[in-house]
Structures are given as structure tokens and as C-alpha cells.
Amino acid sequence: MERQLLLDLGNDITKVRDKSDLIVLFSERIKSLMPFTHTIVTLIDRKDETYTPFLLDHRASVIKDHPEYEDMVKGRFPLGEPFIESVLAADGPVDFNLAGIVDAPQSPAFLRVNFEKGIRHVLMTTLRLGDQPIGFIHVYTDQEDGFSQEFKDIVRRITPQLSSAVSNIIKNEEILKKEREKSFLLDFSNDMTAVRSREDLAIVVKGALRKLNPDGGYVIRKMNADGATMSAYLYDTGASKFDKDLLEQVLAEKYPIHDGVQNRIMDSYIPLLFNVRRELQRAYQLSYLDLWENMGFETMVGIALRNADTNVGLLLLSIDEINIPILQGICSQIAIAMGNIMANEEILRRQAEQQFMLTFSKDITGVKTKSDLDFVVSNVLQGLFQTRIAVLYLLAEDQVTLRPYLFDKQFFDESEVAEREEFYSLNINEEQVRLVFESSQPILLDIDANLEVKCLKLSIQRKQRELSSVYASALRLGDQKLGMVWMLGEQISEPLLQGICAQISTAVSNVLANEHILRLKRQLEDENDYLKQQLNTNFDEIVGSGQAMQQVYRLISRVAESNATVLLLGETGTGKELMAKAIHNASARKGKLMIKVNCAAMPASLIESELFGHERGAFTGAVERRIGKFELANDSTLFLDEVGEMPLETQVKLLRVLQEKEMERLGGKTTIKLNVRIIAATNRDLEAEVKAGRFRSDLYYRLNVFPIKLPPLRDRREDIESLAQFFLSKFSKSAGKKSVKLSANALRQLQAYLWPGNVRELEHLIERSVLLATDPMIREFFLPQATGLTTEVPVMPSDLPLEEVERRHIIQVLRRCGGKISGLGGAAEILGIPGNTVHSKMRKLGISKADYYTH
Ligand SMILES: Nc1ncnc2c1ncn2[C@@H]1O[C@H](COP(=O)(O)OP(=O)(O)OP(=O)(O)O)[C@@H](O)[C@H]1O
């Protein structure tokens, strides 16, 4: 009978598959052998040498309404206590009368709890696998006399089978748990395959983490590009209440990796469980810990997110229980997804950059002028990339100064920069500037460290430091340095920045080249005007075959082809300029234009700039670079008219140029080699001027290499007739008249006259007469009275302004001198003032040749 019972029971035990089967077995099958209240199975945990409830027969439990019931269910009871040690030591089930042991020292609390609920005896038996104890069966009864010997025997007999049944259940549960984990991770991984963006990731992660902890929150932090800090990437506050401002602050902050918490998580290869309050007690000043405390999170788990070997960030979540395989599975998937998303974002960013470069290049290739450039850099660049060019500097010709060329009007006041150009300029040797030019790539400047760069300082002050990064880049065209830009902005990738700078360099060089072309064009137009003027003179028309002129022609033909300096001497109007042109036209230089400078016709201060040109900014008013006559006359002839009037200080410079055959522009540093032939002319007695100290002797000797003296007309009266005839036909033609003739009387008059104004006077007289002639024959000329000092004092009306009196007086004197200004019998001598002064007064009072040749 007993044997049959045990066989049946053994059969039933082998059918046990899971916990509920076991409960049925206890609560129905075994209970039918002997009544008891309830059973519990506890399992030994070798890790901490405890045993803990595994199977609870809730339904039958008499203690479930005991206030300590929950603590008992979760409880972990030490194996080292006498009660359980005696169970382990016993060879079979042991029946304990609770009344005797509940109050004994170190008795487990569950005995007392049961006792308080009317339980009187507990039968304890150890479950073993082989020799190894794995847990205990507790059978409780409220019967005062405990368990029968028969029941104890049955329990002893079935304990090995129960042990293997429990062990099977444990194994089954582990397998099930692993399968659940697997399917959880499989689902998660399936969901992750669809993740393309940060938003997608947020949804999937939230869904998965909610399954693990329905009310929990989480944060994913991303490693920043600096490699030293992390920022929030995804955030979910779960079901918690929180301080909004604090959350805002946390989301905006960058946390150094080595903040005491993050580094521990990153260094740990398994999920790190930490207590928020304890971390705060360690005095870490971390706002995110404050936030978690504020949210009511006590325990957090932190796991490093690693994609291959790269740390991409970390996951932090509020959770009490950690399932390492699941968390690690989630994290490796998140890390891969983040890597993909970032790669995607990078691709999108690059596409946007390429698109930008296309637009920018298109716009910038159209740039022709400075204002076009200004428009493109300020509008396009800023519009598309929130990047501003604070200043664009151009390197000056001295290769040292960087002058502001374009600047952001938001930071700089245009008129102030124009007025204080020097102040706003930089020197290429300044530390920070030098670094920019030494680098082949744009460099990112830390504003705080570079506040000493004055322009930077100014711009930052004005912008209240809204922009934190300053990029500086040299502008180059090939090896040539063009200038430099300071750009203010965020998030510019280096290749893009390089692209932008290269484009700007090209544009700047185009604009400069265009400006240069425009200047040359203007210069060419000026030269053209000059050429046209010159072409009005008929070079071949030198009249006069008398002895004196023959001698002149001989000298001219002898010297013309050489490069020798020629000094033409002679009174005013004797044809010095005409001869200069003849010499030039007979020389190998005739293909180029002879350049003329009238040394008396301008203030001393301007002669130098006229002769040598100047650089922009060489003196007040020098707004543009100007090419001097010397440079213009390169490979040609420079005719220095009225050289005797040249101020002494200019004479020094002229001498230097004649000696060294090279010069610099005013304010310039570059030496310009010259190949210029000099023809100088003067109506002054240069030797006398040298003696009087008004003309440098060394210059005189330099000029006086080949002097040609042109005779005054009164000394070659034989030419008067041919000259008169020449001018008659010339002016008749231009006046559209038939050739006007001269009567014999008129010719005699001309030959008798002294001609202080020489050929020019004759030319003007004939021109006037032809114009006025009503007859085809000029019978009489109205010639001025005898030259020289006259006793006749003209009466001036007394109510004229002083200037007008002066003007009229000078005109009269000039008339008397036949237009001769300097030299013996010239107006300067009569007026008692230097020739230069006469010239300047004439200019000031508007006296032209027409005024004194009209009578
Ligand atoms: N031999 C000549 N044949 C024809 N025209 C002449 C002759 N000599 C001078 N002229 C004319 O007389 C005018 C004055 O000549 P030019 O200007 O060459 O004199 P200049 O000595 O240079 O005078 P200044 O010293 O006042 O500058 C010009 O119109 C020139 O064409």
C-alpha cells in the first residue's frame, strides 16, 4: 500500500514542469496525505550565502495578510544561522515546534511571522542535487502535535525527486528567461533596422525601455566632437515631475567626460548601477544629478555606448533591477544606430555644404567690383551659413601692412574705418597674423586667447560675444599673398571654410585686377587725349632756311639718333618745343610718344609727383596711385620745358634720376629702372642762374651735354617772309578762306619789327590778321610800339579792384615784352618779381597768351 502510494506520488512528481505544477502537487496531492496549511520552496543563493523564496503557495498562505508578508517574500535569509544550519545538517526532514524556537537568537523572521498567524510546526527538508544543497521545502501546519512520522517518511522518500523537479523548473525558467531576452532583443533589433533619424531612435528606445521599466526615464548622451565633453542627445523624463528650468539647463550643458560619474561609466565594461543621492553626497556639482534627484530617481544605471571601439556616448536610465545581457544588447544596438544616424547627418551636412558651395561659386564668379564682393560675402555667406566676414584685409604693396578692405558694417563704422585706416590696419608680423599666414589652412581662434588682436577685440565688443568662434584665413592666389579674412560663425567644416576662402581669394584678385584694368584704361584715355593734342602739331612743318637755322638743323640731325641729353636754349617762341619734337621724331624712339612736362606751369609741390608719380597715400590727397611722366616716358623722350624754372629741391631729385637712371614713386619703395632720353629747354640764361644759386651747377652740366641755341627771330630776318607765308596759308586754310596775301608794305613792316615774342608772336599776328582780314590781301599790320621800357604810363581807372589792376598791369607789361616772361627785357624783370611768380600770377588771374597777343 505504502509502496503503491510512493510510486503514484513519484509518477506525479516526474510530471511537474513548472512552478504551478509544483503548487498543485503540494496543495492537492501531498495535502491529501496529511493536512497542513501551506508550503514554500526557498532556493539557496551561493553568491551571498542566503536563501530566498522561490515558490509561494499564495492561495493557502495564512500569513499573506501579515504586515511583514511583503518583506518575507522579498527577504534573503542568511545560511549561517543556527535554525537553517540544523536543517542542512539533518539527514532528512526536521519537524520544528515553533513555540520553542521563534524567540531563539538568530531565528529567521519568517518563523515568527508564521507563528503570529497561528502556525505551530514547520517541517523543513533540504533539496539537494547530488551532494549539493540547492534549497528547502517548508511545510507549515497549525496543528499543535506537528507532523506524523508517516508523513515525514513520505517526505524523506520523495525529497530526491522533488529536488530534481525543482532543479528542472529552475533550468526551465532560465531557458525561458533567455528566450524572452532573445525575443526582446530580436524585437528591438527589428525595430532598430527602421531607424534613420534621431527622432526614430527616440521612439524605438522609449518603447523598449518602457517594457523594462514602465515609469522610468532615460538619457542618451553623445560624445562631442571635442572628445572631451558629452551633451544630451535623447532625453525622456518618464512619468516623473521635474523642474523645467533645471531640465533646460541640463539639456544645454556640455559635461566634461571626467566629471566623476561619466568617466566611471565609460571605464566600466558592465552596466554601472549608482545611487543618485550617494553621488550627490560625494559633492559632485553636477546639475544632472540634481535633476534626477528632483525627478525622484533613486537608482540609475549607466552604460557606455560603444560602436566598434569608439565611444559614441552613454545611456543612463532609472531602473532598479539590471539585466546585464539585455542592457548590453540594447546599448550595442543604440551605439550602432547612433553611428549610422551621425553618418547620415554628416552626409546630409556635406550635401548641404556642396549645394552651398555651388551657389556661392556661382554668385562669386559674377563678382566684378568691390560692392559685388561685399554683397556676396555679406548676404550669401551669412544667409546660408550664419557666417560673417568681420574684416577682409588686403596686403599693401609694402607686403607688410594689412589694410581693411571689406568689413561688416554691424561691427565697424565705415567712416571711422576710412578715417582711421592706420589704426584699423594690421602688421603681418603680429603674432596672431603671422600664424594665420604660416598655416596653409584656416585656423580657429579662441576669442579669449586672442583678444589682443585689436580688430578682433573691437568686433567682439560690439557683438557682445554672440559668436564664439573666429576663423582666420590667409587669402592667397598661388604663392602670392593677397590678404586675410576674419570670419565669425559656428559650425563651419574645414573643407568648406577652405573652399570659401579659395573662392574669396579668386574674387578678390579679380576685383583688384578689374580695378587695375580700369585705372589703366583711364590712364590710356588720358594718354590718348594727350596724343591727340600732340597730333594737332605738324612736325614736319619747320620753316626757315636761313644760315642760323641751317646750323640748328645740322646740330639736330647730328644728335637726334643718339640718346644724348639735349639742352635747347632760346628766347620764348623761338621753336624749342618744335625742335624737341623734331629730335624725338628723328630718333629710334619715335614709335613712342614724347612726353612733355612744363616745369614752370605748376607749383613746386606738384612737380615731383608729376615727374615721378606717387603711391596711394603718399601725401594728403593722394587717393590713387599715379604714374609719373618719367615712367610714361620710359623707352621714349621726356621733354622738360622751362627747366630753368624748376625748384631747387626738385633739381636734386632730377639729377639723381639722370645719374642713376632709376627712380621710386613718391611714397613708394620699389625702384623703377628707366630708359628715358631727356631733352630740356629754357629761355633763361642757365649759366647766370647757376651763378645766382638758383640752378644747381651739377644739374646744369648734366643737361648741358649737347646745347642747341635757337636764334631769336630778329636775328634771322631772312626767314620772316617764308614763316609769314607759311602761317598765311596755314590759317587761311583753317579759316576756310582763299589764300590771303601780304602787301609789300606789310612784309616790310614785319621785317622791321623786333619780334620779342619771336615766331610765336609772328604766328599769332598772322592768325589774327587772317581772321580779321576782309580783303584777300593784308596791307598793314597793327604792331605794338617799340619794345623795351616805355615812358608811357597807362592810366588805370581808380575804381578797379586790386586784382583787376594787377591783371591789367601784367597784361600790359606782357604785351610790351611781346610775351617774354623771363630773361633780359622779360616781364619778370620789368615787374621786379621772379619768373615763377609771374607764371603763378598769370594762372591765378587767368591771363592767357590770347590776352597779350591780341593787339
Ligand atoms: N621754325 C619754325 N617753323 C614753323 N613754326 C615755328 C617755328 N618755330 C616756332 N614755330 C611755331 O611757333 C610757336 C612757338 O614755338 P615753340 O612753342 O616751339 O617755342 P618755344 O621756344 O618752345 O617757346 P616757349 O619758350 O615760350 O615755350 C609754335 O606754334 C611753333 O609751331
Ligand as a Chemical Component Dictionary entry (heavy atoms), coordinates in Angstrom:
data_LIG
# 
_chem_comp.id                   LIG 
_chem_comp.type                 NON-POLYMER 
_chem_comp.pdbx_formal_charge   0 
_chem_comp.three_letter_code    LIG 
# 
loop_
_chem_comp_atom.comp_id 
_chem_comp_atom.atom_id 
_chem_comp_atom.alt_atom_id 
_chem_comp_atom.type_symbol 
_chem_comp_atom.charge 
_chem_comp_atom.model_Cartn_x 
_chem_comp_atom.model_Cartn_y 
_chem_comp_atom.model_Cartn_z 
_chem_comp_atom.pdbx_ordinal 
LIG N1  N1  N 0 60.824 127.277 -87.462 1  
LIG C1  C1  C 0 59.500 127.257 -87.229 2  
LIG N2  N2  N 0 58.671 126.973 -88.264 3  
LIG C2  C2  C 0 57.333 126.957 -88.040 4  
LIG N3  N3  N 0 56.758 127.267 -86.890 5  
LIG C3  C3  C 0 57.544 127.566 -85.859 6  
LIG C4  C4  C 0 58.951 127.578 -85.987 7  
LIG N4  N4  N 0 59.488 127.924 -84.794 8  
LIG C5  C5  C 0 58.430 128.101 -83.962 9  
LIG N5  N5  N 0 57.261 127.878 -84.597 10 
LIG C6  C6  C 0 55.930 127.945 -84.021 11 
LIG O1  O1  O 0 55.945 128.979 -83.040 12 
LIG C7  C7  C 0 55.199 128.582 -81.888 13 
LIG C8  C8  C 0 56.096 128.633 -80.691 14 
LIG O2  O2  O 0 57.079 127.653 -80.811 15 
LIG P1  P1  P 0 57.543 126.778 -79.594 16 
LIG O3  O3  O 0 56.409 126.571 -78.688 17 
LIG O4  O4  O 0 58.276 125.641 -80.104 18 
LIG O5  O5  O 0 58.544 127.811 -78.968 19 
LIG P2  P2  P 0 59.329 127.693 -77.577 20 
LIG O6  O6  O 0 60.669 128.176 -77.809 21 
LIG O7  O7  O 0 59.193 126.332 -77.064 22 
LIG O8  O8  O 0 58.515 128.723 -76.719 23 
LIG P3  P3  P 0 58.437 128.865 -75.122 24 
LIG O9  O9  O 0 59.845 129.086 -74.659 25 
LIG O10 O10 O 0 57.572 130.044 -74.931 26 
LIG O11 O11 O 0 57.850 127.590 -74.689 27 
LIG C9  C9  C 0 54.660 127.225 -82.158 28 
LIG O12 O12 O 0 53.330 127.298 -82.620 29 
LIG C10 C10 C 0 55.574 126.702 -83.252 30 
LIG O13 O13 O 0 54.890 125.821 -84.119 31 
# 
loop_
_chem_comp_bond.comp_id 
_chem_comp_bond.atom_id_1 
_chem_comp_bond.atom_id_2 
_chem_comp_bond.value_order 
_chem_comp_bond.pdbx_ordinal 
LIG N1  C1  SING 1  
LIG C1  N2  SING 2  
LIG C1  C4  DOUB 3  
LIG N2  C2  DOUB 4  
LIG C2  N3  SING 5  
LIG N3  C3  DOUB 6  
LIG C3  C4  SING 7  
LIG C3  N5  SING 8  
LIG C4  N4  SING 9  
LIG N4  C5  DOUB 10 
LIG C5  N5  SING 11 
LIG N5  C6  SING 12 
LIG C6  O1  SING 13 
LIG C6  C10 SING 14 
LIG O1  C7  SING 15 
LIG C7  C8  SING 16 
LIG C7  C9  SING 17 
LIG C8  O2  SING 18 
LIG O2  P1  SING 19 
LIG P1  O3  DOUB 20 
LIG P1  O4  SING 21 
LIG P1  O5  SING 22 
LIG O5  P2  SING 23 
LIG P2  O6  DOUB 24 
LIG P2  O7  SING 25 
LIG P2  O8  SING 26 
LIG O8  P3  SING 27 
LIG P3  O9  DOUB 28 
LIG P3  O10 SING 29 
LIG P3  O11 SING 30 
LIG C9  O12 SING 31 
LIG C9  C10 SING 32 
LIG C10 O13 SING 33 
# 
